[in-house]
Amino acid sequence: MRTARSGARRTRRIGAAIVGLAVVGAIVAASALALGGSTDTQAAGSVVKVHKTALGRVLVDGRGQTLYMFEPDRFGQSVCYGKCAAAWPPLLTSGKPRAAAGAHVALLGTTKRKDGKLQVTYQGYPLYLFFKDTKPGQTTGQGLDGFGGGWYVLDAQGRTIENGRHGGDAAVVAARKTDLGRVLTDGRGRSVYLFEGDMGTTSACYGACSVNWPPLMTTGKPHAGAGALAALLGTAKRKNGGLQVTYRGQPLYYFVKDQQAGQTLGQEIEAFGAEWYAVDRAGHTVEQGDNSSGGDDGSSSTTTPGDNGGNTGGGYGYP
């Protein structure tokens, strides 16, 4: 009888040890999530892909965990630290991030955090996980307002999905001083361009073109910000039914290499069959020495990118 009890006690101790190891394993897994991904994915560059969820097809990491953007972030720089980063762990990488299954490599980038670590960006947005998403495809962080702003999932084009709409709220177009003078930007200060290959309000930029020159989309009537003229704003319907913002009847686009406010790296690039130009507040192209809206003194200075490399890539290695 004593032997039987002793064996039972040993069995209970072994069972408790197994449970303890399971708890430790769960803590380690949670810690890995808080670090923004497993060690092996970071070593080779974190993976970003597209996965089907209840909200549609959205960006996820290599393990299928949903990724979010944070509205208060500006110009590719994260403002989420401390308790914020504990609840919304940044997606980190120790190498060049990789695109898989529906994501576009041209939209991927990195931003340096205060501790020197690299956080993955997509379309300029720093990417985050949410600690309450415990299974692949969960989107429990969608639309939450915390730590000073809203959190939203992104689609393959890098657009927010809000209330089932791709692109979020109505777009804002403003004018900002840049090295080209005052040119049109979105509400965050990111430069927008026109494409000489377009025919009136009809966009000719699709496929690989729209990956490298994403259209400025809106879910309603666009708003005029500081320096822009409301009377010149409009919209044009794209093939997928989405609304692209126009200015003076010309569709507007971003350039994928512009990752910070006021950058104009797309200026005068010849790609996808025609040239791309920044736009002044009157809706005219900004060409060398020809920005009448110019700087504060009415003058302008133009910096043209280096060798643009013909009409298919502009020297930027388009996919």
QUIPELIN-V684786 format. One line per field, one symbol per residue. ss: DSSP state (H for helix, E for strand, L for the rest). psi: psi as a letter, one per 40 degrees, with the letter a starting at -180 (. if undefined). burial: I if it has 16 or more other ideal C-beta (glycine too) atoms within 10 Angstrom, else O. Layout:
ss: ???
psi: ???
burial: ???
//
This chain:
ss: LHHHHHHHHHHHHHHHHHHHHHHHHHHHHHHHHHLLLLHHHHHHLLEEEEEEELLEEEEEELLLLELEEELLLELLELLLLLHHHHHLLELEELLLLEELLLLLHHHEEEEELLLLLEEEEELLEELELLLLLLLLLLLLLLLLEELLEEEEEELLLLLEEELLEELLLLLEEEEEEELLEEEEEELLLLELEEELLLELLELLLLLHHHHHLLELEELLLLEELLLLLHHHEEEEELLLLLEEEEELLEELELLLLLLLLLLLLLLLLEELLEEEEEELLLLLELLLLLLLLLLLLLLLLLLLLLLLLLLLLLLLLLL
psi: ddddddddddddddddddddddddddddddddddefiidddddehihhahihaeeahihiaeeehiiiihdeihfehiehibdddddghihiieahiihigeihddeiaiihideeihhhihfehhiiihdeheiheifeeheihifeiihiiiadeeiihhfehheaihihhahihaeeahiiiaeeehiiiiheeigbehhehibddeddghihiieahiihaheihdeeiaihhideeihhhihfehiiiihdeheiheifeehfhhifeiihiihieeeiihihffgddaadeeiihhhhiahefaeeeeeefi.
burial: OOOOOOOOOOOOOOOOOOOOOOOOOOOOOOOIIOIIIOOOIIOOIIIIIIIOIOIOOIIIIIOOIIIIIIOOIOOIOIOIOOOIIOIIIIIIIOOOIIIOOIIIOIIIIIIOIOOOIIIIIIIIIIIIIIOOIOOOOIIOIIOIOOIOIIIIIIIIIIIIIIOOOIIIOOIIIIIIOIOIIIIIIIOOIIIIIIIOIIOOOOIOIOOIIIIIIIIIIIIOOIIIIOIIOOOIIIIIOIOOOIIIIIIOOIIIIIIIOIIOIIIIIIIIIIIIOOIIIIIIIOIIIIIOOOIOIIOOOOOIOIOOIOOIIOOOIIOIOIO
//
